C-alpha cells in the first residue's frame, strides 16, 4: 500500500466539500420555491443561482487548490442535478436514481480530485489493480459470511434485550426494504443503485481516501485505528442509527480486505455482494 500525500486538512476539506454539495440542492430548491411564492421570476432565480455557482468555484479554486477540471466537474454535477430536479419534474423512480447518481458522483469526483488530481497519484497506486487470484474472492466471501454471523448475533441480542436496555433505536433497519418501497418492483433500478453506484463511490471515498489517508498520518499510523475511525465515518454517513453497527462491521471488513489484497476491487466486490444479496432477499420475501 502506497504512502499517501494528503493530510488531515485535505480530509477535512473533502468532508466540507461533500457536505456542502449534499446540502446545496436542498437549500437551492427550497429557496427557489420561496422566491416563487414571493413572485420573484425565474430570471432572477437563475441569476442568483449563477452567482452561487461562481462562489462555489472560487472556493474550490482558491481555498482547496483542486485542479480546474475537477472543480468544473463538481459544479457541473450540481448544475445538472438542480436543473433535472427543478425543471424535469421526475417521478419517484427517476428522482431516486437521480439522487443516487448525484451522491455517487460527488464521492467519486472528490476522491479523485484530492488523490489523482491534486497529488498526481496513479490509479494503480490507489488500488485499481487486477486481482491476483480467485482466492481473493474466496477470502472476501468468507470474511463477509463471518461479518453476517456477527451482525446476526448483534441483531438477536437487540431484539431480545433491546427494549429492556433502551436500545431499540439500534435495532437494524433494512435499507434494501426502504429502497424497494421507493422504486417498487424495478429490480434493475435497485441493482444499479445498491450494487453498482453505492459500492463503487463509497469504497473510493471511505477506503481509498479516508482510510488510506488516516493510515498514513502520524496521529493514526496504526491500521487498526485508521480502520476504526474511517468505519465510524462510514457508519455515520448512513444516518439511520439502526444501521450503525452493521455498516461499522462491514467497514472494518472492507478496510482489511483493501490492506490484504492491495486492490480496491475486492472491497467493491464484497460491498456489492452484500447489497445485491440484500436486494434479492427483499424481492424473494415479497412473493413468499
JOSULRA-V218831 format. One record per residue. N is the residue number from 1. RES is the residue in three letters. D_FIRST is the distance of its C-alpha to the first C-alpha in whole Angstrom. Layout:
# JOSULRA-V218831
{{N RES D_FIRST} {N RES D_FIRST}}
This chain:
# JOSULRA-V218831
{{1 UNK 0} {2 UNK 4} {3 UNK 7} {4 UNK 9} {5 UNK 13} {6 UNK 14} {7 UNK 16} {8 UNK 18} {9 UNK 21} {10 UNK 19} {11 UNK 18} {12 UNK 22} {13 UNK 23} {14 UNK 21} {15 UNK 23} {16 UNK 26} {17 UNK 26} {18 UNK 25} {19 UNK 28} {20 UNK 31} {21 UNK 30} {22 UNK 30} {23 UNK 34} {24 UNK 35} {25 UNK 37} {26 UNK 38} {27 UNK 40} {28 UNK 41} {29 UNK 42} {30 UNK 44} {31 UNK 45} {32 UNK 47} {33 UNK 49} {34 UNK 50} {35 UNK 51} {36 UNK 53} {37 UNK 55} {38 UNK 56} {39 UNK 57} {40 UNK 55} {41 UNK 54} {42 UNK 51} {43 UNK 51} {44 UNK 51} {45 UNK 48} {46 UNK 46} {47 UNK 47} {48 UNK 45} {49 UNK 42} {50 UNK 42} {51 UNK 42} {52 UNK 40} {53 UNK 37} {54 UNK 38} {55 UNK 37} {56 UNK 34} {57 UNK 33} {58 UNK 34} {59 UNK 32} {60 UNK 29} {61 UNK 30} {62 UNK 31} {63 UNK 29} {64 UNK 26} {65 UNK 25} {66 UNK 24} {67 UNK 25} {68 UNK 28} {69 UNK 27} {70 UNK 25} {71 UNK 28} {72 UNK 30} {73 UNK 28} {74 UNK 28} {75 UNK 32} {76 UNK 33} {77 UNK 31} {78 UNK 33} {79 UNK 36} {80 UNK 36} {81 UNK 36} {82 UNK 38} {83 UNK 41} {84 UNK 40} {85 UNK 41} {86 UNK 44} {87 UNK 46} {88 UNK 45} {89 UNK 46} {90 UNK 43} {91 UNK 44} {92 UNK 42} {93 UNK 40} {94 UNK 39} {95 UNK 38} {96 UNK 36} {97 UNK 34} {98 UNK 34} {99 UNK 33} {100 UNK 30} {101 UNK 29} {102 UNK 30} {103 UNK 27} {104 UNK 25} {105 UNK 25} {106 UNK 25} {107 UNK 21} {108 UNK 20} {109 UNK 21} {110 UNK 21} {111 UNK 17} {112 UNK 17} {113 UNK 19} {114 UNK 17} {115 UNK 14} {116 UNK 15} {117 UNK 19} {118 UNK 19} {119 UNK 16} {120 UNK 16} {121 UNK 12} {122 UNK 13} {123 UNK 12} {124 UNK 11} {125 UNK 8} {126 UNK 8} {127 UNK 8} {128 UNK 12} {129 UNK 12} {130 UNK 14} {131 UNK 14} {132 UNK 15} {133 UNK 18} {134 UNK 20} {135 UNK 19} {136 UNK 16} {137 UNK 19} {138 UNK 21} {139 UNK 19} {140 UNK 18} {141 UNK 22} {142 UNK 23} {143 UNK 20} {144 UNK 22} {145 UNK 25} {146 UNK 25} {147 UNK 24} {148 UNK 27} {149 UNK 29} {150 UNK 28} {151 UNK 29} {152 UNK 32} {153 UNK 33} {154 UNK 32} {155 UNK 35} {156 UNK 37} {157 UNK 37} {158 UNK 38} {159 UNK 40} {160 UNK 42} {161 UNK 42} {162 UNK 41} {163 UNK 44} {164 UNK 45} {165 UNK 42} {166 UNK 42} {167 UNK 39} {168 UNK 40} {169 UNK 38} {170 UNK 35} {171 UNK 36} {172 UNK 34} {173 UNK 35} {174 UNK 34} {175 UNK 32} {176 UNK 33} {177 UNK 37} {178 UNK 37} {179 UNK 35} {180 UNK 38} {181 UNK 41} {182 UNK 40} {183 UNK 39} {184 UNK 42} {185 UNK 42} {186 UNK 39} {187 UNK 37} {188 UNK 35} {189 UNK 35} {190 UNK 33} {191 UNK 31} {192 UNK 30} {193 UNK 29} {194 UNK 28} {195 UNK 26} {196 UNK 25} {197 UNK 25} {198 UNK 24} {199 UNK 21} {200 UNK 19} {201 UNK 20} {202 UNK 19} {203 UNK 16} {204 UNK 15} {205 UNK 16} {206 UNK 16} {207 UNK 12} {208 UNK 10} {209 UNK 13} {210 UNK 14} {211 UNK 12} {212 UNK 8} {213 UNK 11} {214 UNK 13} {215 UNK 10} {216 UNK 10} {217 UNK 14} {218 UNK 16} {219 UNK 18} {220 UNK 16} {221 UNK 13} {222 UNK 13} {223 UNK 11} {224 UNK 15} {225 UNK 16} {226 UNK 14} {227 UNK 14} {228 UNK 18} {229 UNK 18} {230 UNK 17} {231 UNK 19} {232 UNK 22} {233 UNK 21} {234 UNK 21} {235 UNK 24} {236 UNK 26} {237 UNK 25} {238 UNK 27} {239 UNK 30} {240 UNK 32} {241 UNK 32} {242 UNK 33} {243 UNK 29} {244 UNK 28} {245 UNK 27} {246 UNK 26} {247 UNK 24} {248 UNK 22} {249 UNK 22} {250 UNK 20} {251 UNK 18} {252 UNK 17} {253 UNK 17} {254 UNK 15} {255 UNK 12} {256 UNK 12} {257 UNK 12} {258 UNK 9} {259 UNK 7} {260 UNK 9} {261 UNK 9} {262 UNK 6} {263 UNK 9} {264 UNK 11} {265 UNK 14} {266 UNK 14} {267 UNK 15} {268 UNK 17} {269 UNK 19} {270 UNK 19} {271 UNK 20} {272 UNK 23} {273 UNK 24} {274 UNK 25} {275 UNK 27} {276 UNK 28} {277 UNK 30} {278 UNK 31} {279 UNK 33} {280 UNK 34} {281 UNK 36} {282 UNK 37} {283 UNK 39} {284 UNK 40} {285 UNK 42} {286 UNK 44} {287 UNK 46} {288 UNK 46}}
